[in-house]
Amino acid sequence: QVQLVESGGDLVQPGGSLRLSCAASGSIFSINAMGWYRQFPGKQRELVATITRGGITTYADSVKGRFTISRDNAKNTVYLQMNSLKFEDTAVYYCQARLAAQFIVRDYWGQGTQVTVSS
Protein backbone atom coordinates (compact mmCIF):
# COMPACT_ATOMS: atom_id res chain seq x y z
CA GLN A 1 0.00 0.00 0.00
CA VAL A 2 3.02 2.27 0.49
CA GLN A 3 6.08 2.31 -1.71
CA LEU A 4 9.29 4.03 -0.64
CA VAL A 5 12.22 4.95 -2.86
CA GLU A 6 15.43 6.28 -1.32
CA SER A 7 18.07 8.30 -3.11
CA GLY A 8 21.06 10.48 -2.34
CA GLY A 9 23.58 7.99 -1.02
CA ASP A 10 27.14 8.66 -2.14
CA LEU A 11 30.82 8.59 -1.28
CA VAL A 12 31.74 11.62 0.84
CA GLN A 13 34.79 12.78 2.78
CA PRO A 14 34.86 12.99 6.59
CA GLY A 15 33.29 16.22 7.75
CA GLY A 16 31.22 16.48 4.61
CA SER A 17 27.46 16.65 4.18
CA LEU A 18 24.86 14.61 2.36
CA ARG A 19 21.08 14.74 2.03
CA LEU A 20 19.06 11.57 1.60
CA SER A 21 15.58 11.64 0.11
CA CYS A 22 12.70 9.18 0.42
CA ALA A 23 9.71 9.54 -1.89
CA ALA A 24 6.50 7.87 -0.73
CA SER A 25 3.60 6.76 -2.89
CA GLY A 26 0.41 4.80 -2.34
CA SER A 27 -1.68 5.20 0.80
CA ILE A 28 0.36 8.14 2.04
CA PHE A 29 -2.46 9.57 4.14
CA SER A 30 -2.37 6.43 6.28
CA ILE A 31 1.26 7.01 7.31
CA ASN A 32 1.57 7.63 11.04
CA ALA A 33 5.31 8.22 11.10
CA MET A 34 8.41 7.91 8.96
CA GLY A 35 12.00 7.34 9.81
CA TRP A 36 15.51 6.57 8.72
CA TYR A 37 17.39 3.49 9.82
CA ARG A 38 20.85 2.27 8.96
CA GLN A 39 22.51 -1.12 8.81
CA PHE A 40 26.19 -1.87 9.26
CA PRO A 41 27.72 -5.06 7.82
CA GLY A 42 26.79 -8.06 9.95
CA LYS A 43 24.53 -5.99 12.21
CA GLN A 44 20.81 -5.38 12.59
CA ARG A 45 19.18 -2.20 11.42
CA GLU A 46 19.30 0.61 13.95
CA LEU A 47 17.19 3.72 14.29
CA VAL A 48 18.69 6.98 13.07
CA ALA A 49 15.78 9.43 13.20
CA THR A 50 11.98 9.48 13.10
CA ILE A 51 9.33 12.09 12.42
CA THR A 52 5.65 11.72 13.29
CA ARG A 53 2.64 12.92 11.35
CA GLY A 54 2.53 15.85 13.75
CA GLY A 55 6.15 16.75 13.07
CA ILE A 56 7.69 15.46 16.30
CA THR A 57 11.25 14.22 15.76
CA THR A 58 13.54 11.84 17.60
CA TYR A 59 17.19 11.01 17.00
CA ALA A 60 19.67 8.38 17.97
CA ASP A 61 22.29 9.72 20.38
CA SER A 62 25.02 9.01 17.84
CA VAL A 63 23.59 11.49 15.32
CA LYS A 64 22.09 14.22 17.52
CA GLY A 65 23.34 17.63 16.52
CA ARG A 66 24.60 16.36 13.16
CA PHE A 67 21.56 14.88 11.37
CA THR A 68 18.17 16.47 10.75
CA ILE A 69 15.03 14.71 9.55
CA SER A 70 12.38 16.75 7.76
CA ARG A 71 9.34 16.41 5.52
CA ASP A 72 7.99 18.08 2.41
CA ASN A 73 4.32 17.17 2.38
CA ALA A 74 3.71 18.71 -1.04
CA LYS A 75 6.27 16.32 -2.53
CA ASN A 76 5.40 13.35 -0.29
CA THR A 77 9.06 13.16 0.61
CA VAL A 78 11.09 12.81 3.80
CA TYR A 79 14.71 13.92 4.00
CA LEU A 80 17.71 13.20 6.15
CA GLN A 81 20.27 16.00 6.18
CA MET A 82 23.58 14.59 7.36
CA ASN A 83 26.34 16.98 8.40
CA SER A 84 29.77 16.46 9.94
CA LEU A 85 29.86 12.93 8.61
CA LYS A 86 32.21 10.44 10.27
CA PHE A 87 33.78 7.18 9.12
CA GLU A 88 31.41 5.32 11.44
CA ASP A 89 28.38 6.71 9.60
CA THR A 90 29.16 4.39 6.69
CA ALA A 91 26.15 2.12 6.24
CA VAL A 92 23.15 1.32 4.10
CA TYR A 93 20.40 3.76 5.01
CA TYR A 94 16.76 2.68 4.80
CA CYS A 95 13.59 4.73 4.78
CA GLN A 96 10.68 3.45 6.88
CA ALA A 97 6.98 4.28 6.90
CA ARG A 98 4.68 3.16 9.71
CA LEU A 99 1.00 2.83 8.99
CA ALA A 100 -1.65 2.58 11.70
CA ALA A 101 -5.24 1.97 10.65
CA GLN A 102 -8.03 0.26 12.59
CA PHE A 103 -5.63 -1.15 15.21
CA ILE A 104 -3.38 -2.63 12.51
CA VAL A 105 0.23 -1.45 12.50
CA ARG A 106 2.43 -2.17 9.52
CA ASP A 107 5.92 -1.03 8.55
CA TYR A 108 7.17 -0.53 5.01
CA TRP A 109 10.78 -0.21 3.92
CA GLY A 110 12.63 1.26 0.99
CA GLN A 111 15.37 -0.52 -0.90
CA GLY A 112 18.21 1.24 0.87
CA THR A 113 20.90 3.65 -0.27
CA GLN A 114 24.62 3.32 0.42
CA VAL A 115 26.46 6.06 2.31
CA THR A 116 30.23 5.73 2.43
CA VAL A 117 32.41 8.17 4.37
CA SER A 118 36.04 7.86 3.36
CA SER A 119 39.09 10.02 2.78
C-alpha positions in Angstrom: 0.0 0.0 0.0 3.0 2.3 0.5 6.1 2.3 -1.7 9.3 4.0 -0.6 12.2 4.9 -2.9 15.4 6.3 -1.3 18.1 8.3 -3.1 21.1 10.5 -2.3 23.6 8.0 -1.0 27.1 8.7 -2.1 30.8 8.6 -1.3 31.7 11.6 0.8 34.8 12.8 2.8 34.9 13.0 6.6 33.3 16.2 7.8 31.2 16.5 4.6 27.5 16.6 4.2 24.9 14.6 2.4 21.1 14.7 2.0 19.1 11.6 1.6 15.6 11.6 0.1 12.7 9.2 0.4 9.7 9.5 -1.9 6.5 7.9 -0.7 3.6 6.8 -2.9 0.4 4.8 -2.3 -1.7 5.2 0.8 0.4 8.1 2.0 -2.5 9.6 4.1 -2.4 6.4 6.3 1.3 7.0 7.3 1.6 7.6 11.0 5.3 8.2 11.1 8.4 7.9 9.0 12.0 7.3 9.8 15.5 6.6 8.7 17.4 3.5 9.8 20.9 2.3 9.0 22.5 -1.1 8.8 26.2 -1.9 9.3 27.7 -5.1 7.8 26.8 -8.1 9.9 24.5 -6.0 12.2 20.8 -5.4 12.6 19.2 -2.2 11.4 19.3 0.6 14.0 17.2 3.7 14.3 18.7 7.0 13.1 15.8 9.4 13.2 12.0 9.5 13.1 9.3 12.1 12.4 5.7 11.7 13.3 2.6 12.9 11.4 2.5 15.9 13.7 6.2 16.7 13.1 7.7 15.5 16.3 11.2 14.2 15.8 13.5 11.8 17.6 17.2 11.0 17.0 19.7 8.4 18.0 22.3 9.7 20.4 25.0 9.0 17.8 23.6 11.5 15.3 22.1 14.2 17.5 23.3 17.6 16.5 24.6 16.4 13.2 21.6 14.9 11.4 18.2 16.5 10.7 15.0 14.7 9.6 12.4 16.7 7.8 9.3 16.4 5.5 8.0 18.1 2.4 4.3 17.2 2.4 3.7 18.7 -1.0 6.3 16.3 -2.5 5.4 13.3 -0.3 9.1 13.2 0.6 11.1 12.8 3.8 14.7 13.9 4.0 17.7 13.2 6.2 20.3 16.0 6.2 23.6 14.6 7.4 26.3 17.0 8.4 29.8 16.5 9.9 29.9 12.9 8.6 32.2 10.4 10.3 33.8 7.2 9.1 31.4 5.3 11.4 28.4 6.7 9.6 29.2 4.4 6.7 26.1 2.1 6.2 23.2 1.3 4.1 20.4 3.8 5.0 16.8 2.7 4.8 13.6 4.7 4.8 10.7 3.4 6.9 7.0 4.3 6.9 4.7 3.2 9.7 1.0 2.8 9.0 -1.6 2.6 11.7 -5.2 2.0 10.7 -8.0 0.3 12.6 -5.6 -1.1 15.2 -3.4 -2.6 12.5 0.2 -1.4 12.5 2.4 -2.2 9.5 5.9 -1.0 8.6 7.2 -0.5 5.0 10.8 -0.2 3.9 12.6 1.3 1.0 15.4 -0.5 -0.9 18.2 1.2 0.9 20.9 3.7 -0.3 24.6 3.3 0.4 26.5 6.1 2.3 30.2 5.7 2.4 32.4 8.2 4.4 36.0 7.9 3.4 39.1 10.0 2.8 
